Amino acid sequence: MMRITPMVKNILIINVGIFLIQAILSLPLSQIFGLRVVFADDFVPYQFVTYMWIHGGFGHILGNMFAVFIFGPMLEQVWGSKRFLTFYLICGIGAGVLYGAADYVENISLKNDTEAYLDNPNPEAFSMFIVEHKSYHYNLPRLAEFSDDYYKNADNVAYQQQAIEIVKDIFSSITNVPMVGASGAVFGILMAFGMLFPNTQLFLLFPPIPIKAKYLVLFYGLYELYSEFSRTSGDNVAHLAHLGGMLIAYILLKIWQKDNGRFY
């Protein structure tokens, strides 16, 4: 049985320690240190680093830290503690940057439409806004009913002000949702393990079958890609951050890899 290596142990202690402090003291660490889209009201640049040390629930941290515990020690033994930590941080931060870039592209129209509406609030623009930017923070049929009433009372100051508050709230509810977790770094570890030890046999728990590391990595990559492009309304998993961690790991290993740097 492989013993836990020093840097893996430190990463586990830090993550679990932060999680316990957050849970026991009921601190809003996710709201402060979670990563938001760059034009969100609560975005701060340090979130590209801090988001990866915060977790949203027991299952979240258990899955991530279990993967670090299983796959991390072999990588640290090959690279040494300093390079392993460098790899972990670059994958985590890089995944956050890639996710942030994608989040920016996805939500820049929301920012522009919000600013356009606030510059010229009117019933027609409000109706177009709520159709283009559906927020499950609101009861959609009731929102449509309000929009109809707004049309009938276009000159009513109370309706105008309520519509402005709704638009601001929709913008905030979409852009101020923090992304947290070490998954980007963890998927980077998984990619590195698959590249350095491709033919290592792993035994899955569900289903209980053996599988080579390279096939496990391929499965996870394809699954995350599929999940991102077939995303449902209830899916709040940052699949792009997972894929970003894998991509960063692949690039980094290609830079580091020597001609004889293959491991099995």
Helices and strands as residue ranges (DSSP letters): H 6-25, H 29-33, H 47-50, G 51-53, H 58-79, H 81-119, H 123-132, H 140-152, H 157-175, H 183-196, E 201-203, E 210-212, H 213-229, H 239-256
